[in-house]
Amino acid sequence: MASTLAQSRRRSSPPRASFTLWKVTTSRFVLALAVSALLPAVLIALAAGAYSSWPGFSPAVFGLVMFSVTCATFPIALVMLILRTEAPNSTYLKEPLQHVELTGDGVKVLDATGALLGDSSRGTLRVARTNMWHGKTLAGAVVLEYAAGATCLMGHVLIGAWPGLKAIQGARYEHRIDDSLMDELLRRAE
């Protein structure tokens, strides 16, 4: 038993490259948006409510200023959070979804807990080229298909569509990866 385990460890080659796929956590994003938009609004409204009727406090001024400042800060906070979250290699407000390892003999896909989802050297993972609608543009992509589902990967620079392949919608998990990793996956794709 122990020798079989040692042999299997020797046979599996170490990963040549690996990367993690992330997804945005909606609850964290909404909480960060609320804090980013409402905190300045509350502070400014408190100051305006106190200033307008000193030494008292005006709830009407507080409510009006709170609404006005929230309407002004909400779009700014939303754009800033989107830019910060979607920046290349950003893990802000994200949680790990999958881990992909490129080994000498194939590709492995692990979930966030480290459980194996598929391994191309064992036949439980299929790495294939596909075309995908990206907005109104048809672009080439790589799909990792395993028993529990599929993950669609695209490089930061879109590549042209392959003739003769069907196009899928972006409904599956679509992730952007570095172009060097995309090239390596394309070499291994069917």
Backbone as a ProteinNet text record, in pm:
[ID]
protein_1_A
[PRIMARY]
MASTLAQSRRRSSPPRASFTLWKVTTSRFVLALAVSALLPAVLIALAAGAYSSWPGFSPAVFGLVMFSVTCATFPIALVMLILRTEAPNSTYLKEPLQHVELTGDGVKVLDATGALLGDSSRGTLRVARTNMWHGKTLAGAVVLEYAAGATCLMGHVLIGAWPGLKAIQGARYEHRIDDSLMDELLRRAE
[TERTIARY]
83.2	0	86.8	187.1	274	358.3	403	484.6	400.3	273.1	184.4	164.7	149.8	134.7	261.7	376.6	504.3	523.4	482.9	495	403.9	282.1	190	238.2	305.3	360.7	475.2	557.4	667.8	618.3	509.8	456.5	393.6	324.3	259.6	366	376.8	480.2	434.6	530.6	493.5	434	349.5	288	392.1	383.6	472.2	419	289	224.7	91.4	48.3	-82.1	-140.7	-270.6	-340.3	-473.6	-523.9	-651.2	-755.1	-874.3	-987.4	-1070.1	-1108.1	-1179.1	-1317.7	-1408.9	-1541.2	-1574.3	-1647.7	-1684.3	-1790.8	-1773.2	-1871	-1973.8	-2097.7	-2201.3	-2227.6	-2233.5	-2262.9	-2152.7	-2027.7	-1918.2	-1922	-1955.5	-1961.4	-2070.5	-2188.1	-2299.6	-2265.7	-2204.1	-2164.5	-2060.9	-1961.3	-1859.9	-1922	-2017.2	-2085.5	-2167.1	-2237.8	-2317.2	-2228.6	-2118.8	-2027.8	-1965.1	-1922.3	-1856.6	-1950.7	-2077.4	-2171.6	-2238.8	-2273.6	-2352.1	-2268.9	-2148.3	-2067.7	-2037.9	-1991.2	-1971.4	-2103.6	-2210.6	-2340.5	-2389.3	-2374.7	-2418.4	-2335.8	-2204.8	-2119.7	-2149	-2164.7	-2194.6	-2333.4	-2432.1	-2567.9	-2573.6	-2500	-2495.6	-2436.1	-2328.9	-2266.8	-2360.2	-2428.5	-2519.3	-2641.2	-2694.1	-2809.6	-2777.3	-2658.5	-2617.9	-2583.7	-2517.5	-2474.6	-2593.2	-2695.6	-2806.8	-2892.7	-2897.2	-2983.4	-2910.8	-2787.8	-2707.6	-2770.1	-2786.9	-2736.4	-2826	-2933.9	-3021.4	-2978.6	-3072.1	-3047.1	-3171.6	-3155.9	-3268.5	-3279.7	-3381.2	-3399.3	-3434.5	-3505.4	-3541.9	-3417.7	-3327.3	-3202.3	-3118.5	-3115.2	-3040	-3091.8	-3223.1	-3282.4	-3256.9	-3272.1	-3251	-3104.7	-3013	-2870.6	-2829.6	-2883.2	-2851.6	-2891.9	-3013.4	-3061	-2975.2	-2946.6	-2870.1	-2728.2	-2662.8	-2524.1	-2518.1	-2615.2	-2618.5	-2636	-2722.9	-2741.5	-2613.4	-2533	-2407.4	-2295.7	-2286.6	-2175.8	-2197.3	-2322.8	-2349.7	-2288.2	-2311.6	-2249.4	-2096.9	-2041.4	-1895.5	-1840.7	-1903.8	-1859.4	-1874.5	-1981.7	-2004.8	-1895.7	-1865.4	-1761.3	-1625.1	-1593.7	-1465.3	-1453.7	-1561.2	-1558	-1545.2	-1615.6	-1605.6	-1464.1	-1405.7	-1268.7	-1168.8	-1186.6	-1094.7	-1112.9	-1236.3	-1264.7	-1222.8	-1244	-1218.1	-1080	-992.9	-855.6	-786	-693.8	-623.1	-553.1	-565	-504.7	-556.1	-671.7	-728.5	-803.8	-785	-860.2	-950.2	-967.4	-1048.5	-1194.5	-1256.8	-1395.6	-1424.3	-1322.4	-1339.1	-1302.6	-1356.9	-1320.8	-1274.4	-1184.5	-1134.6	-1245.5	-1249.1	-1349.3	-1286.3	-1178.3	-1110	-960.5	-885.3	-740.7	-704.5	-633	-595.2	-444.1	-400.4	-258	-223.5	-121	-68.8	53.9	45.2	156	218.5	325.3	392.4	307.1	217.3	137	-9.9	-50.3	-190.6	-228.9	-359	-417.3	-504	-496	-579.6	-663.9	-788.7	-876.9	-921.4	-896.2	-934.1	-1034.8	-1126.6	-1218.7	-1148.8	-1220.3	-1160	-1107.5	-1165.4	-1120.5	-1004.9	-969.5	-860.4	-904.6	-1035.6	-1085.9	-1071.3	-1030.4	-1007.4	-1139.9	-1154.8	-1272.1	-1246.5	-1123.9	-1090.4	-941.6	-895.4	-754.2	-747	-685.4	-682.7	-596.9	-497.5	-415.1	-491.8	-594.9	-677.9	-805.6	-829.1	-947.6	-1072.8	-1060.1	-1176.8	-1191.8	-1104.8	-1109	-1080.4	-1160.5	-1140.7	-1105	-993.6	-950.7	-977.9	-1068.4	-1109.6	-1115.6	-1092	-1109.3	-1258.2	-1302.1	-1441.2	-1450.5	-1561.5	-1590.6	-1693.7	-1681.9	-1773.4	-1815.6	-1943.1	-1991.6	-1948.9	-1873.4	-1827.7	-1888.5	-2007.8	-2082.6	-2133.6	-2095.2	-2133.4	-2018	-1910.3	-1791	-1779.5	-1747.9	-1721.8	-1570.8	-1532.1	-1389.6	-1358.1	-1231.7	-1185.4	-1162.4	-1186.9	-1170.7	-1131.5	-1099.4	-1070.9	-1173.2	-1229.9	-1325.7	-1267.6	-1277.5	-1236.2	-1364.1	-1387.6	-1510.5	-1478.7	-1551.8	-1536.6	-1675.7	-1685.7	-1815.4	-1913.2	-1864.7	-1953.4	-1990	-1930.2	-1962.1	-1849.7	-1840.5	-1738.9	-1698.5	-1575.9	-1524.6	-1467.5	-1507.2	-1461	-1352.4	-1240.6	-1127.4	-1094.3	-1064.2	-1023.8	-901.6	-816.1	-700.9	-743.7	-653.4	-684	-698.3	-619.6	-632.1	-719.6	-831	-921.1	-854.7	-875.2	-822.3	-938.1	-907.7	-1011.6	-1082	-1202.5	-1282.8	-1227.3	-1246.9	-1202.9	-1317	-1290.6	-1396.4	-1438.9	-1566.8	-1620.8	-1657.8	-1623.2	-1660	-1786.2	-1872.2	-1994.5	-1961.3	-2048.1	-2029.9	-2118.5	-2063.7	-2141.8	-2165.3	-2269.8	-2297.8	-2209.9	-2193.5	-2111.4	-2180.1	-2273.2	-2348.9	-2265.5	-2165.4	-2079.8	-1984.9	-1909.7	-1808.9	-1707	-1697.4	-1599.5	-1494.6	-1370.7	-1263.2	-1154.8	-1096	-982.8	-855.4	-762.7	-634.4	-523.1	-399.9	-285.5	-270.2	-220.2	-207.2	-108.1	-2.8	92.9	26.8	-58.8	-132.2	-233.5	-294.5	-389.3	-318.2	-199.3	-122.4	-87.9	-50.7	-17.9	-140.5	-255.9	-379.2	-418.5	-396.4	-428.8	-341.5	-217.2	-130.3	-183.4	-248.9	-300	-443.7	-509.7	-652.3	-670.4	-786.2	-822.8	-864
-119.6	0	124.8	128.1	245.1	260.7	146.1	155.1	202.7	164.4	210.8	361	412.3	556.1	629.2	574.9	637.7	635	525.9	516.6	617.6	632.9	727.8	870.9	899.4	1033.4	1059.4	955.4	972.3	988.9	919.4	927.2	1061.7	1121.4	1250	1359.2	1428.4	1531.1	1657	1734.2	1856.6	1957.6	2048	2144.1	2238.4	2256.3	2351.2	2492.4	2503.4	2633.6	2608.1	2702.5	2689.8	2828.7	2832.8	2959	2931.9	3034.3	3024.4	3109.5	3054.5	3128.1	3181	3306.1	3372.1	3413.1	3427.6	3484	3589	3689.9	3799.6	3751	3780.8	3747.6	3859.5	3829.9	3931.6	4000.3	3925.8	3987.5	4085.1	4050	4141.2	4265.6	4245.3	4358.4	4456.6	4404.5	4491.2	4563.2	4493.5	4556.4	4666.5	4639.4	4740.9	4859.8	4834	4943.1	5027.6	4963.4	5037.5	5122.9	5067.4	5143.7	5259	5231.9	5335.4	5450.3	5420.1	5524.1	5591.2	5514.2	5569.2	5636.9	5589.5	5649.8	5798.1	5835.3	5979.5	6057.2	5995.1	6062.9	6091	5994.1	6013.6	6122.2	6119.1	6219.8	6361	6374.3	6506.5	6552.7	6460.9	6497.2	6536.2	6467.4	6505.3	6645	6670.7	6803.3	6910.9	6884.6	6983.9	7004.6	6896.6	6908.5	6986.7	6967	7041	7185.7	7206.9	7341.9	7432.7	7374.1	7457.4	7513.9	7449.1	7498.9	7494.1	7536.6	7533.5	7620.5	7585	7472.9	7350.1	7352.4	7235.3	7146.3	7063	6971.7	6969.6	6978.9	6980.3	6845.3	6763.1	6634.2	6649.6	6757.9	6778	6802.7	6886.3	6913	6785.8	6712	6586.3	6490.9	6472.4	6381.4	6426.5	6554.4	6607.7	6592.2	6629	6618.2	6472	6387.9	6244.2	6185.7	6217.4	6167.9	6223.4	6351.2	6414.1	6360	6349.4	6301.8	6153.5	6074.8	5932.8	5917.5	5998.9	5994.1	6031.5	6116.7	6157.8	6057	5999.7	5910.8	5766.6	5723.9	5585.7	5550.5	5628.2	5590.3	5595	5689.9	5699.7	5577.5	5541	5424.2	5296.1	5285.5	5167.3	5152.9	5261.1	5256.2	5224	5284.2	5258	5111.9	5055.2	4914.6	4821	4851	4767	4770.8	4890.2	4901.2	4827.6	4838	4772.1	4620.6	4575.6	4432.6	4364.5	4429.8	4367.6	4396.6	4459.4	4482.5	4347.8	4338.8	4211.2	4166.9	4038.7	3974.3	4029.2	4092.3	4145.1	4035	4029.6	3936.2	4011.9	4141.1	4224.7	4182.2	4151.6	4107.7	3977.5	3895.1	3769	3651.9	3537.3	3413.6	3313.7	3222.4	3126.6	3032.8	3007.6	2918.6	2785.1	2791.9	2671.4	2698.3	2590.7	2598.8	2507.6	2561.1	2485.2	2467.3	2343.6	2311.8	2254.2	2309.5	2256.7	2174.3	2042.2	1953.2	1906.9	1832.1	1782.7	1685.5	1613.7	1513.7	1550.6	1671.5	1708.1	1832.1	1843.1	1956.7	1901.3	1963	1924.4	2043.8	2018.1	2121.9	2078.9	2166.5	2141.6	2247.1	2211.6	2313.4	2394	2487.1	2577.4	2504	2388.3	2312.2	2218.7	2205.5	2118.1	1983.1	1959.1	1832.2	1830.5	1717.2	1703.2	1702.1	1793.6	1795.5	1719.4	1727	1657.2	1658.7	1554.9	1541.9	1486.6	1561	1517.9	1392.3	1369.2	1248.5	1123	1137.1	1023.1	1011.5	1106	1101.3	1160.1	1227.5	1286.3	1435.2	1488.7	1629.1	1639	1717.6	1739.9	1886.9	1911.8	2047.4	2065.1	2156.6	2170.2	2316.8	2339.8	2472.9	2492.8	2614.9	2646.5	2791.8	2827	2966	3015	3140.6	3194.7	3335.4	3362.3	3498.2	3584.1	3686.6	3782.2	3916.6	3943.3	4059.9	4030.5	4112.3	4088.5	4030.6	3995.7	3944.4	3794.6	3721.7	3579.1	3561.5	3498.5	3485.3	3341	3306.7	3173.9	3164.2	3047.1	3024.7	2879.5	2848.5	2710.6	2673.7	2555.3	2508.3	2385.5	2385.7	2272	2200.2	2082.3	2007.9	1890.9	1884	1776.4	1731.4	1628.5	1567.1	1665.1	1755.3	1846.6	1971	1992.6	2111.6	2147.7	2275.1	2323.2	2464.9	2499.2	2632.5	2685.2	2804.1	2864.7	2967.4	2959.4	3046.8	3125.8	3252.9	3340	3418.7	3451.5	3535.1	3680.5	3764.6	3907.6	3968.2	3916.3	3958.3	3854.6	3898.6	3805.2	3747.3	3617.6	3553.2	3525.9	3510.8	3490	3357	3352.2	3230.3	3124.5	2997	2886.9	2845.6	2832.7	2792.2	2647.5	2624.1	2489.9	2450.5	2531	2498.8	2574.7	2509.4	2577.2	2685.5	2782.4	2892.3	2870.3	2895.3	2886.4	3027	3041.7	3169.5	3183.1	3302.2	3325.7	3289.2	3194.3	3158.3	3075.3	3003.4	2925.7	3020.3	2965.7	3047.5	3091.1	3218.9	3273.2	3348	3309	3371.3	3417.9	3531.6	3583.5	3535.5	3485.5	3438.8	3505.4	3495.2	3551.6	3484.9	3561.5	3510.5	3394.4	3394.5	3284.2	3153.7	3160.5	3041.8	2997.5	3094.7	3061.9	2988.4	3034.7	2967.1	2824.6	2804.9	2670.3	2579.7	2631.3	2551.6	2521.3	2615.4	2590.6	2479.4	2469.1	2360.8	2224.6	2221.3	2095.1	2066.8	2162.1	2146	2053	1989.8	1899.4	1981.9
0	0	0	89.8	99	-27	-84.6	-205.9	-324	-329.8	-436.1	-428.1	-307.2	-288.3	-329.9	-295.6	-333.4	-484.3	-550.3	-696.1	-764.7	-713.9	-776.6	-759.4	-647.5	-627.3	-724.2	-750.6	-843.1	-985.8	-1021.8	-1157.3	-1187.3	-1090.9	-1117.3	-1114.3	-1224	-1233.9	-1161.5	-1110.6	-1040	-1137.9	-1088.7	-1179.4	-1239.9	-1372.2	-1439.5	-1424.7	-1419.6	-1398.2	-1330.3	-1251.8	-1187.3	-1169.4	-1165.2	-1142.7	-1075.5	-1009.9	-938.6	-1008.9	-1023.2	-1078.6	-961.8	-968.9	-859.8	-904.3	-807.7	-837.2	-732.2	-775	-685.6	-588.8	-462.5	-360.2	-355.2	-391.9	-402.4	-270.1	-162.3	-32.5	8.9	-14.9	16.7	-71.5	-198.7	-291.3	-249.7	-214.2	-173.2	-43.1	50.9	176.6	153.7	69.8	39.6	-32.8	-121.1	-191.6	-94.9	-3.4	94.9	184	230.6	316	238.3	115.6	34.9	-0.5	-22	-62.1	57.3	159.9	270.4	379	404.2	509.5	483.8	365.5	341.6	345.2	296.7	295.5	437	526.6	665	733.3	714.3	778.1	727	597.1	539.9	583.2	585.1	625.3	773	858.6	999.9	1016.1	945.8	954	901.3	790.4	733.1	822.3	879.9	969.2	1094.4	1147.8	1268.3	1234.5	1121.7	1083.7	1048.6	985.2	937.2	1050	1163.2	1271.3	1406.1	1406.5	1529	1634.4	1754.6	1831.4	1824.9	1749.7	1738.1	1622.7	1578.9	1467.7	1380.5	1250.7	1157.1	1086.2	1123.6	1055.7	908	872.5	732.1	647.2	696.2	623.6	617.9	729	731.5	623.5	616.2	517.7	374.8	347.8	212.6	170.7	259.4	227.3	215.7	302.4	297.2	161.1	116.6	-12.8	-126.7	-124.3	-232.4	-240.8	-127.2	-127.6	-163.8	-119.4	-156.3	-307	-366.2	-512.1	-585.6	-526.4	-590.1	-566	-446.4	-414.5	-461	-476.3	-515.6	-651.1	-758.6	-886.4	-883	-810.8	-800.7	-727.2	-617	-540	-622.4	-699.7	-782.4	-888.4	-957	-1060.3	-998.4	-885.3	-819.9	-775.2	-722.8	-681.3	-801.4	-909.2	-1028.8	-1084.1	-1092.6	-1143.9	-1054.2	-925.1	-832.1	-832.5	-846	-844	-973.5	-1086.6	-1216.3	-1272.6	-1196.4	-1241.9	-1259.8	-1354.8	-1373.5	-1245.1	-1215.4	-1097.7	-964.9	-963.8	-840.3	-765.7	-635.3	-551.2	-453.8	-477.2	-389.2	-398.5	-286.1	-273.1	-348.8	-367	-439.6	-350	-386.4	-318.7	-423.8	-387.2	-486.7	-532.1	-661.9	-719.3	-758.2	-835.9	-881.6	-890.1	-885.9	-902	-1018.3	-1115.7	-1235	-1234.2	-1253	-1257.8	-1394	-1456.1	-1581.8	-1547.5	-1564.8	-1534.6	-1664.7	-1653.7	-1773.3	-1852.9	-1784.6	-1854.3	-1866.5	-1832.7	-1848.8	-1771.4	-1748.8	-1677.1	-1565.3	-1447.3	-1334	-1292.8	-1256.9	-1204.5	-1065.5	-967.3	-828.8	-786.6	-697.4	-646.6	-537.6	-476.3	-377.6	-255	-223.3	-106.6	-138.5	-265.4	-305.5	-357	-364.4	-416.7	-569	-622.5	-765	-841.1	-937.5	-1024.2	-1153.6	-1203.1	-1326.2	-1351.3	-1422.5	-1455.9	-1597.7	-1688.5	-1828.7	-1847.3	-1763	-1776.9	-1735.4	-1655.7	-1614	-1696.9	-1784.3	-1869	-1805.8	-1692.4	-1626.5	-1657.4	-1742.7	-1781.6	-1930.2	-1998.1	-2141.1	-2161.4	-2225.7	-2259.5	-2407.7	-2442.2	-2581.8	-2623.2	-2751.9	-2809	-2834.4	-2820.9	-2848.6	-2892.3	-2951.4	-2983.4	-2883.5	-2846.6	-2747.1	-2787	-2768.9	-2792	-2674.7	-2706.5	-2605.8	-2645.8	-2593.6	-2640.3	-2780.7	-2876.5	-3016.1	-3097.3	-3029	-3095.5	-3071.4	-3177	-3164.9	-3146	-3035.1	-3001.8	-2967.5	-2983.1	-2947.2	-2797	-2742.4	-2598.9	-2575.7	-2453.5	-2412.7	-2306.9	-2319.3	-2219.8	-2150	-2018.1	-1937	-1893.8	-1949.8	-1921.1	-1828.7	-1719.1	-1621.9	-1582.2	-1499.4	-1467.6	-1403.1	-1319.2	-1246.4	-1326.2	-1441.5	-1520.3	-1614.7	-1645.3	-1738.2	-1700.2	-1735.8	-1711.3	-1841.8	-1879.2	-2003.1	-1970.4	-2042.1	-2017.8	-2144	-2125.2	-2235.9	-2191.7	-2287.2	-2258.4	-2246.3	-2197.4	-2188.5	-2327.6	-2422.4	-2561.6	-2630.8	-2689.1	-2754.8	-2878.8	-2900.4	-3020.1	-3114.4	-3240.7	-3340.9	-3324.4	-3375.7	-3366.6	-3461.4	-3424.4	-3507.9	-3599.6	-3728.2	-3820.2	-3793.2	-3806	-3791	-3649.7	-3550.5	-3412.6	-3374.6	-3297.8	-3254.3	-3152.4	-3142.2	-3047.5	-2925.8	-2809.4	-2686.7	-2634.5	-2557.9	-2494.1	-2371.4	-2320.8	-2202.7	-2073.2	-2075.2	-1955.4	-1858.3	-1909	-1820.1	-1749.6	-1657.3	-1591.5	-1695.4	-1717.3	-1811.7	-1731.4	-1747.4	-1671.3	-1765.8	-1733.7	-1809.7	-1741.6	-1822.1	-1770.3	-1850.3	-1798.6	-1869.1	-2005.2	-2100.7	-2237	-2246.7	-2164.7	-2168.4	-2122.8	-2020.4	-1975.3	-2080.3	-2147.9	-2253.8	-2367.7	-2404.1	-2509.3	-2469.5	-2344.3	-2295.8	-2299	-2260.7	-2266.5	-2410.5	-2501	-2642.4	-2699.9	-2655.5	-2702.1	-2656.3	-2541.4	-2487.2	-2527.9	-2591.3	-2626.1	-2744.9	-2748.9	-2860.6	-2979
[MASK]
++++++++++++++++++++++++++++++++++++++++++++++++++++++++++++++++++++++++++++++++++++++++++++++++++++++++++++++++++++++++++++++++++++++++++++++++++++++++++++++++++++++++++++++++++++++++++++++

